[in-house]
Amino acid sequence: MTSDEMTPAEHEFDVFTGRLGIEVPADLKGGVLSGYQGLRGMTALLRGVDTGHRGRTGGGTEAAHG
């Protein structure tokens, strides 16, 4: 498959694995790519969720209640 026939996700995956020196066997690439796309989708969903939780700031100066 040439780079013109690749999906954007496939191209991105190839760039990342190539940059890291990872060789994915051709017979496993479909499954690994599917998992990669699933993780990318979950990451996007998690980044869009507002849980109302904010990280602690101020060096722990909040008073403990107990």
N, CA, C and O atoms as a CHARMM CRD file, in Angstrom:
* protein
*
  264
    1    1 MET  N      0.85100  -1.17600   0.00000 PROA 1      0.00000
    2    1 MET  CA     0.00000   0.00000   0.00000 PROA 1      0.00000
    3    1 MET  C      0.89600   1.23800   0.00000 PROA 1      0.00000
    4    1 MET  O      1.81600   1.34100   0.81200 PROA 1      0.00000
    5    2 THR  N      0.63300   2.16300  -0.89700 PROA 2      0.00000
    6    2 THR  CA     1.42000   3.38700  -0.94600 PROA 2      0.00000
    7    2 THR  C      0.87500   4.37900   0.06500 PROA 2      0.00000
    8    2 THR  O     -0.22600   4.21100   0.58900 PROA 2      0.00000
    9    3 SER  N      1.65600   5.41100   0.33100 PROA 3      0.00000
   10    3 SER  CA     1.21700   6.41200   1.30100 PROA 3      0.00000
   11    3 SER  C     -0.01800   7.15900   0.81300 PROA 3      0.00000
   12    3 SER  O     -0.75000   7.72300   1.62700 PROA 3      0.00000
   13    4 ASP  N     -0.27200   7.17700  -0.51700 PROA 4      0.00000
   14    4 ASP  CA    -1.47400   7.82000  -1.05300 PROA 4      0.00000
   15    4 ASP  C     -2.72900   7.02200  -0.72800 PROA 4      0.00000
   16    4 ASP  O     -3.81800   7.59100  -0.66500 PROA 4      0.00000
   17    5 GLU  N     -2.59600   5.70700  -0.51900 PROA 5      0.00000
   18    5 GLU  CA    -3.74400   4.84400  -0.24900 PROA 5      0.00000
   19    5 GLU  C     -4.01700   4.67900   1.24300 PROA 5      0.00000
   20    5 GLU  O     -5.01900   4.07000   1.61700 PROA 5      0.00000
   21    6 MET  N     -3.14700   5.20700   2.10000 PROA 6      0.00000
   22    6 MET  CA    -3.29100   5.05100   3.54400 PROA 6      0.00000
   23    6 MET  C     -4.31700   6.02400   4.10600 PROA 6      0.00000
   24    6 MET  O     -4.49900   7.13100   3.60000 PROA 6      0.00000
   25    7 THR  N     -4.98500   5.57600   5.17400 PROA 7      0.00000
   26    7 THR  CA    -5.85000   6.49300   5.91100 PROA 7      0.00000
   27    7 THR  C     -4.94400   7.40400   6.73800 PROA 7      0.00000
   28    7 THR  O     -3.78400   7.06600   6.97700 PROA 7      0.00000
   29    8 PRO  N     -5.45800   8.55400   7.17600 PROA 8      0.00000
   30    8 PRO  CA    -4.63000   9.43000   8.02100 PROA 8      0.00000
   31    8 PRO  C     -4.14000   8.72800   9.29600 PROA 8      0.00000
   32    8 PRO  O     -3.00100   8.93600   9.71500 PROA 8      0.00000
   33    9 ALA  N     -4.98900   7.90300   9.90900 PROA 9      0.00000
   34    9 ALA  CA    -4.59400   7.19100  11.12900 PROA 9      0.00000
   35    9 ALA  C     -3.48600   6.18800  10.83300 PROA 9      0.00000
   36    9 ALA  O     -2.56200   6.02300  11.62900 PROA 9      0.00000
   37   10 GLU  N     -3.58100   5.52700   9.70000 PROA 10     0.00000
   38   10 GLU  CA    -2.56000   4.55100   9.30800 PROA 10     0.00000
   39   10 GLU  C     -1.21600   5.24000   9.06000 PROA 10     0.00000
   40   10 GLU  O     -0.16300   4.74600   9.46500 PROA 10     0.00000
   41   11 HSD  N     -1.27900   6.37300   8.39700 PROA 11     0.00000
   42   11 HSD  CA    -0.05500   7.13700   8.13300 PROA 11     0.00000
   43   11 HSD  C      0.57100   7.60400   9.45100 PROA 11     0.00000
   44   11 HSD  O      1.78100   7.48300   9.64400 PROA 11     0.00000
   45   12 GLU  N     -0.26100   8.13900  10.36000 PROA 12     0.00000
   46   12 GLU  CA     0.22500   8.60000  11.66100 PROA 12     0.00000
   47   12 GLU  C      0.87100   7.44600  12.43300 PROA 12     0.00000
   48   12 GLU  O      1.93800   7.60700  13.02400 PROA 12     0.00000
   49   13 PHE  N      0.21900   6.28700  12.42200 PROA 13     0.00000
   50   13 PHE  CA     0.73600   5.10200  13.10200 PROA 13     0.00000
   51   13 PHE  C      2.09400   4.70900  12.53100 PROA 13     0.00000
   52   13 PHE  O      3.02600   4.42200  13.28200 PROA 13     0.00000
   53   14 ASP  N      2.20800   4.69600  11.20900 PROA 14     0.00000
   54   14 ASP  CA     3.47500   4.34000  10.56300 PROA 14     0.00000
   55   14 ASP  C      4.58400   5.33300  10.90900 PROA 14     0.00000
   56   14 ASP  O      5.73200   4.94400  11.12000 PROA 14     0.00000
   57   15 VAL  N      4.23000   6.61500  10.96500 PROA 15     0.00000
   58   15 VAL  CA     5.22500   7.63400  11.31400 PROA 15     0.00000
   59   15 VAL  C      5.71300   7.42400  12.74300 PROA 15     0.00000
   60   15 VAL  O      6.91700   7.44500  12.99800 PROA 15     0.00000
   61   16 PHE  N      4.78100   7.21900  13.67700 PROA 16     0.00000
   62   16 PHE  CA     5.16500   7.03500  15.08000 PROA 16     0.00000
   63   16 PHE  C      5.99200   5.77200  15.28900 PROA 16     0.00000
   64   16 PHE  O      7.02100   5.80900  15.96300 PROA 16     0.00000
   65   17 THR  N      5.55100   4.66000  14.72000 PROA 17     0.00000
   66   17 THR  CA     6.30100   3.41700  14.91100 PROA 17     0.00000
   67   17 THR  C      7.67100   3.50500  14.23800 PROA 17     0.00000
   68   17 THR  O      8.66000   2.99600  14.76600 PROA 17     0.00000
   69   18 GLY  N      7.72600   4.14800  13.08000 PROA 18     0.00000
   70   18 GLY  CA     9.00900   4.32500  12.39800 PROA 18     0.00000
   71   18 GLY  C      9.95600   5.20300  13.18800 PROA 18     0.00000
   72   18 GLY  O     11.14800   4.91400  13.28400 PROA 18     0.00000
   73   19 ARG  N      9.42600   6.27300  13.75300 PROA 19     0.00000
   74   19 ARG  CA    10.23600   7.19400  14.54200 PROA 19     0.00000
   75   19 ARG  C     10.81300   6.50100  15.77900 PROA 19     0.00000
   76   19 ARG  O     11.93000   6.79400  16.20600 PROA 19     0.00000
   77   20 LEU  N     10.03300   5.57700  16.34500 PROA 20     0.00000
   78   20 LEU  CA    10.47200   4.85500  17.54100 PROA 20     0.00000
   79   20 LEU  C     11.26100   3.59000  17.21500 PROA 20     0.00000
   80   20 LEU  O     11.75800   2.91600  18.11700 PROA 20     0.00000
   81   21 GLY  N     11.37600   3.26900  15.92800 PROA 21     0.00000
   82   21 GLY  CA    12.11800   2.08400  15.52100 PROA 21     0.00000
   83   21 GLY  C     11.37100   0.78600  15.78400 PROA 21     0.00000
   84   21 GLY  O     11.99000  -0.26600  15.94700 PROA 21     0.00000
   85   22 ILE  N     10.04700   0.85200  15.82800 PROA 22     0.00000
   86   22 ILE  CA     9.22600  -0.32900  16.08900 PROA 22     0.00000
   87   22 ILE  C      8.79200  -0.93000  14.76200 PROA 22     0.00000
   88   22 ILE  O      8.24200  -0.23200  13.91000 PROA 22     0.00000
   89   23 GLU  N      9.03900  -2.22400  14.58500 PROA 23     0.00000
   90   23 GLU  CA     8.60200  -2.92100  13.37900 PROA 23     0.00000
   91   23 GLU  C      7.40700  -3.79400  13.72800 PROA 23     0.00000
   92   23 GLU  O      7.52600  -4.73700  14.51000 PROA 23     0.00000
   93   24 VAL  N      6.25100  -3.47800  13.14300 PROA 24     0.00000
   94   24 VAL  CA     5.03900  -4.25800  13.37500 PROA 24     0.00000
   95   24 VAL  C      4.90700  -5.24600  12.22300 PROA 24     0.00000
   96   24 VAL  O      4.84400  -4.82900  11.06700 PROA 24     0.00000
   97   25 PRO  N      4.86300  -6.55100  12.51000 PROA 25     0.00000
   98   25 PRO  CA     4.70500  -7.54100  11.44400 PROA 25     0.00000
   99   25 PRO  C      3.42700  -7.28000  10.64200 PROA 25     0.00000
  100   25 PRO  O      2.39900  -6.90200  11.20300 PROA 25     0.00000
  101   26 ALA  N      3.50200  -7.48300   9.33800 PROA 26     0.00000
  102   26 ALA  CA     2.37700  -7.19100   8.44700 PROA 26     0.00000
  103   26 ALA  C      1.11000  -7.93700   8.84900 PROA 26     0.00000
  104   26 ALA  O      0.01200  -7.39300   8.73100 PROA 26     0.00000
  105   27 ASP  N      1.24700  -9.18100   9.32500 PROA 27     0.00000
  106   27 ASP  CA     0.05400  -9.95000   9.68100 PROA 27     0.00000
  107   27 ASP  C     -0.58500  -9.46600  10.98600 PROA 27     0.00000
  108   27 ASP  O     -1.72200  -9.83600  11.28100 PROA 27     0.00000
  109   28 LEU  N      0.10700  -8.66100  11.75800 PROA 28     0.00000
  110   28 LEU  CA    -0.43900  -8.13100  13.01300 PROA 28     0.00000
  111   28 LEU  C     -0.84400  -6.66400  12.91100 PROA 28     0.00000
  112   28 LEU  O     -1.51300  -6.13900  13.80100 PROA 28     0.00000
  113   29 LYS  N     -0.44500  -6.00900  11.84100 PROA 29     0.00000
  114   29 LYS  CA    -0.64700  -4.56700  11.72900 PROA 29     0.00000
  115   29 LYS  C     -2.11600  -4.17000  11.81100 PROA 29     0.00000
  116   29 LYS  O     -2.43900  -3.16600  12.44500 PROA 29     0.00000
  117   30 GLY  N     -3.00500  -4.92000  11.19400 PROA 30     0.00000
  118   30 GLY  CA    -4.42700  -4.57800  11.22700 PROA 30     0.00000
  119   30 GLY  C     -4.97300  -4.52900  12.64400 PROA 30     0.00000
  120   30 GLY  O     -5.69300  -3.59600  13.00000 PROA 30     0.00000
  121   31 GLY  N     -4.64000  -5.51900  13.45100 PROA 31     0.00000
  122   31 GLY  CA    -5.11100  -5.56200  14.83600 PROA 31     0.00000
  123   31 GLY  C     -4.48100  -4.48500  15.69600 PROA 31     0.00000
  124   31 GLY  O     -5.15900  -3.86100  16.51300 PROA 31     0.00000
  125   32 VAL  N     -3.18100  -4.26300  15.51500 PROA 32     0.00000
  126   32 VAL  CA    -2.48300  -3.24000  16.28600 PROA 32     0.00000
  127   32 VAL  C     -3.00900  -1.85700  15.90900 PROA 32     0.00000
  128   32 VAL  O     -3.20900  -1.01000  16.78000 PROA 32     0.00000
  129   33 LEU  N     -3.23300  -1.62700  14.62900 PROA 33     0.00000
  130   33 LEU  CA    -3.76300  -0.35000  14.16500 PROA 33     0.00000
  131   33 LEU  C     -5.16400  -0.11700  14.71500 PROA 33     0.00000
  132   33 LEU  O     -5.49800   1.00100  15.10800 PROA 33     0.00000
  133   34 SER  N     -5.97900  -1.15100  14.74600 PROA 34     0.00000
  134   34 SER  CA    -7.32900  -1.03400  15.30100 PROA 34     0.00000
  135   34 SER  C     -7.27300  -0.64900  16.78200 PROA 34     0.00000
  136   34 SER  O     -8.03000   0.21200  17.23100 PROA 34     0.00000
  137   35 GLY  N     -6.38200  -1.28600  17.53200 PROA 35     0.00000
  138   35 GLY  CA    -6.20900  -0.94300  18.94100 PROA 35     0.00000
  139   35 GLY  C     -5.71700   0.48200  19.12200 PROA 35     0.00000
  140   35 GLY  O     -6.16100   1.18800  20.02700 PROA 35     0.00000
  141   36 TYR  N     -4.80800   0.90000  18.26800 PROA 36     0.00000
  142   36 TYR  CA    -4.27800   2.26700  18.30400 PROA 36     0.00000
  143   36 TYR  C     -5.39800   3.27500  18.06300 PROA 36     0.00000
  144   36 TYR  O     -5.50300   4.27900  18.76800 PROA 36     0.00000
  145   37 GLN  N     -6.23700   2.99800  17.05600 PROA 37     0.00000
  146   37 GLN  CA    -7.34300   3.90400  16.76000 PROA 37     0.00000
  147   37 GLN  C     -8.33300   3.94800  17.92100 PROA 37     0.00000
  148   37 GLN  O     -8.87200   5.01000  18.23400 PROA 37     0.00000
  149   38 GLY  N     -8.57600   2.80900  18.56000 PROA 38     0.00000
  150   38 GLY  CA    -9.46500   2.77300  19.71900 PROA 38     0.00000
  151   38 GLY  C     -8.93400   3.61000  20.86800 PROA 38     0.00000
  152   38 GLY  O     -9.69000   4.33800  21.51100 PROA 38     0.00000
  153   39 LEU  N     -7.63900   3.51000  21.12900 PROA 39     0.00000
  154   39 LEU  CA    -7.03100   4.30500  22.19700 PROA 39     0.00000
  155   39 LEU  C     -7.07400   5.79500  21.88300 PROA 39     0.00000
  156   39 LEU  O     -7.29500   6.61600  22.77200 PROA 39     0.00000
  157   40 ARG  N     -6.86400   6.13800  20.62600 PROA 40     0.00000
  158   40 ARG  CA    -6.94900   7.55400  20.22500 PROA 40     0.00000
  159   40 ARG  C     -8.36000   8.08500  20.44700 PROA 40     0.00000
  160   40 ARG  O     -8.54000   9.21300  20.90400 PROA 40     0.00000
  161   41 GLY  N     -9.36600   7.26100  20.11800 PROA 41     0.00000
  162   41 GLY  CA   -10.75300   7.66500  20.32900 PROA 41     0.00000
  163   41 GLY  C    -11.08200   7.83900  21.80400 PROA 41     0.00000
  164   41 GLY  O    -11.74400   8.80300  22.18900 PROA 41     0.00000
  165   42 MET  N    -10.61700   6.90200  22.63200 PROA 42     0.00000
  166   42 MET  CA   -10.86300   7.00500  24.07800 PROA 42     0.00000
  167   42 MET  C    -10.16800   8.22800  24.66500 PROA 42     0.00000
  168   42 MET  O    -10.72300   8.90200  25.53300 PROA 42     0.00000
  169   43 THR  N     -8.96300   8.51500  24.19600 PROA 43     0.00000
  170   43 THR  CA    -8.23400   9.68700  24.67800 PROA 43     0.00000
  171   43 THR  C     -9.00800  10.95900  24.36800 PROA 43     0.00000
  172   43 THR  O     -9.11300  11.84800  25.21300 PROA 43     0.00000
  173   44 ALA  N     -9.54300  11.04500  23.16700 PROA 44     0.00000
  174   44 ALA  CA   -10.32500  12.22200  22.78900 PROA 44     0.00000
  175   44 ALA  C    -11.56100  12.35500  23.66900 PROA 44     0.00000
  176   44 ALA  O    -11.90300  13.45900  24.09300 PROA 44     0.00000
  177   45 LEU  N    -12.23400  11.24200  23.94700 PROA 45     0.00000
  178   45 LEU  CA   -13.41300  11.28800  24.81300 PROA 45     0.00000
  179   45 LEU  C    -13.04800  11.72200  26.22400 PROA 45     0.00000
  180   45 LEU  O    -13.74000  12.54900  26.81800 PROA 45     0.00000
  181   46 LEU  N    -11.97100  11.17300  26.76200 PROA 46     0.00000
  182   46 LEU  CA   -11.56800  11.51700  28.12400 PROA 46     0.00000
  183   46 LEU  C    -11.13700  12.97100  28.24300 PROA 46     0.00000
  184   46 LEU  O    -11.37300  13.60100  29.27400 PROA 46     0.00000
  185   47 ARG  N    -10.52600  13.49700  27.23100 PROA 47     0.00000
  186   47 ARG  CA   -10.11800  14.90600  27.26900 PROA 47     0.00000
  187   47 ARG  C    -11.32300  15.83400  27.22900 PROA 47     0.00000
  188   47 ARG  O    -11.24700  16.97500  27.68400 PROA 47     0.00000
  189   48 GLY  N    -12.42700  15.35100  26.68800 PROA 48     0.00000
  190   48 GLY  CA   -13.62400  16.17500  26.58000 PROA 48     0.00000
  191   48 GLY  C    -14.53900  16.09400  27.78300 PROA 48     0.00000
  192   48 GLY  O    -15.54400  16.80400  27.83100 PROA 48     0.00000
  193   49 VAL  N    -14.22500  15.25200  28.75900 PROA 49     0.00000
  194   49 VAL  CA   -15.08000  15.06800  29.92500 PROA 49     0.00000
  195   49 VAL  C    -14.68900  16.05600  31.01100 PROA 49     0.00000
  196   49 VAL  O    -13.51500  16.17500  31.36100 PROA 49     0.00000
  197   50 ASP  N    -15.68500  16.77000  31.54500 PROA 50     0.00000
  198   50 ASP  CA   -15.43600  17.66300  32.66900 PROA 50     0.00000
  199   50 ASP  C    -15.96700  16.98900  33.91900 PROA 50     0.00000
  200   50 ASP  O    -17.17900  16.92300  34.12500 PROA 50     0.00000
  201   51 THR  N    -15.07900  16.49300  34.74600 PROA 51     0.00000
  202   51 THR  CA   -15.48300  15.78100  35.95900 PROA 51     0.00000
  203   51 THR  C    -15.70100  16.72300  37.12700 PROA 51     0.00000
  204   51 THR  O    -16.21000  16.31000  38.16800 PROA 51     0.00000
  205   52 GLY  N    -15.32600  17.97200  36.97200 PROA 52     0.00000
  206   52 GLY  CA   -15.41900  18.91400  38.07300 PROA 52     0.00000
  207   52 GLY  C    -14.21400  18.82600  38.99400 PROA 52     0.00000
  208   52 GLY  O    -14.05700  19.65800  39.88800 PROA 52     0.00000
  209   53 HSD  N    -13.36700  17.83700  38.79000 PROA 53     0.00000
  210   53 HSD  CA   -12.17300  17.66500  39.62300 PROA 53     0.00000
  211   53 HSD  C    -11.07600  18.58400  39.12200 PROA 53     0.00000
  212   53 HSD  O    -10.78800  18.63600  37.92600 PROA 53     0.00000
  213   54 ARG  N    -10.48600  19.28400  40.02100 PROA 54     0.00000
  214   54 ARG  CA    -9.36000  20.14300  39.66800 PROA 54     0.00000
  215   54 ARG  C     -8.15600  19.70300  40.47800 PROA 54     0.00000
  216   54 ARG  O     -8.28000  19.34400  41.64900 PROA 54     0.00000
  217   55 GLY  N     -7.03300  19.73200  39.87100 PROA 55     0.00000
  218   55 GLY  CA    -5.81300  19.34600  40.56600 PROA 55     0.00000
  219   55 GLY  C     -5.49800  20.29300  41.70700 PROA 55     0.00000
  220   55 GLY  O     -5.89600  21.45800  41.68400 PROA 55     0.00000
  221   56 ARG  N     -4.79500  19.80300  42.69100 PROA 56     0.00000
  222   56 ARG  CA    -4.40800  20.63800  43.82700 PROA 56     0.00000
  223   56 ARG  C     -3.36000  21.64400  43.39300 PROA 56     0.00000
  224   56 ARG  O     -2.44700  21.32900  42.63000 PROA 56     0.00000
  225   57 THR  N     -3.50900  22.84200  43.88700 PROA 57     0.00000
  226   57 THR  CA    -2.50400  23.87100  43.64800 PROA 57     0.00000
  227   57 THR  C     -2.21900  24.56100  44.97500 PROA 57     0.00000
  228   57 THR  O     -2.94200  24.34200  45.94600 PROA 57     0.00000
  229   58 GLY  N     -1.22200  25.35800  45.03400 PROA 58     0.00000
  230   58 GLY  CA    -0.93500  26.11300  46.24500 PROA 58     0.00000
  231   58 GLY  C     -0.05500  25.37900  47.23600 PROA 58     0.00000
  232   58 GLY  O      0.08300  25.82100  48.37600 PROA 58     0.00000
  233   59 GLY  N      0.53500  24.28400  46.83600 PROA 59     0.00000
  234   59 GLY  CA     1.47500  23.59600  47.70900 PROA 59     0.00000
  235   59 GLY  C      0.84800  22.94500  48.92300 PROA 59     0.00000
  236   59 GLY  O      1.51100  22.80500  49.95100 PROA 59     0.00000
  237   60 GLY  N     -0.41500  22.54300  48.83600 PROA 60     0.00000
  238   60 GLY  CA    -1.06100  21.83200  49.94000 PROA 60     0.00000
  239   60 GLY  C     -1.41800  22.72400  51.11000 PROA 60     0.00000
  240   60 GLY  O     -1.38800  22.27400  52.25500 PROA 60     0.00000
  241   61 THR  N     -1.75500  23.97600  50.85300 PROA 61     0.00000
  242   61 THR  CA    -2.07200  24.90100  51.93800 PROA 61     0.00000
  243   61 THR  C     -3.51800  24.80700  52.39800 PROA 61     0.00000
  244   61 THR  O     -3.91600  25.49500  53.33800 PROA 61     0.00000
  245   62 GLU  N     -4.31800  23.94900  51.73500 PROA 62     0.00000
  246   62 GLU  CA    -5.70700  23.80800  52.16000 PROA 62     0.00000
  247   62 GLU  C     -5.74700  23.13500  53.52900 PROA 62     0.00000
  248   62 GLU  O     -4.96000  22.23000  53.80300 PROA 62     0.00000
  249   63 ALA  N     -6.65700  23.57500  54.37900 PROA 63     0.00000
  250   63 ALA  CA    -6.79300  22.97900  55.71500 PROA 63     0.00000
  251   63 ALA  C     -7.48300  21.63200  55.60200 PROA 63     0.00000
  252   63 ALA  O     -8.43900  21.48300  54.84100 PROA 63     0.00000
  253   64 ALA  N     -7.01200  20.66700  56.34100 PROA 64     0.00000
  254   64 ALA  CA    -7.62300  19.33600  56.35300 PROA 64     0.00000
  255   64 ALA  C     -8.78500  19.34300  57.32700 PROA 64     0.00000
  256   64 ALA  O     -8.68100  19.86500  58.43700 PROA 64     0.00000
  257   65 HSD  N     -9.88600  18.76000  56.90000 PROA 65     0.00000
  258   65 HSD  CA   -11.06200  18.64000  57.76100 PROA 65     0.00000
  259   65 HSD  C    -11.16000  17.21000  58.21800 PROA 65     0.00000
  260   65 HSD  O    -11.02600  16.28800  57.41300 PROA 65     0.00000
  261   66 GLY  N    -11.39300  17.00700  59.49900 PROA 66     0.00000
  262   66 GLY  CA   -11.49600  15.62400  59.90100 PROA 66     0.00000
  263   66 GLY  C    -11.78600  15.40200  61.29700 PROA 66     0.00000
  264   66 GLY  O    -11.89300  14.25500  61.73200 PROA 66     0.00000
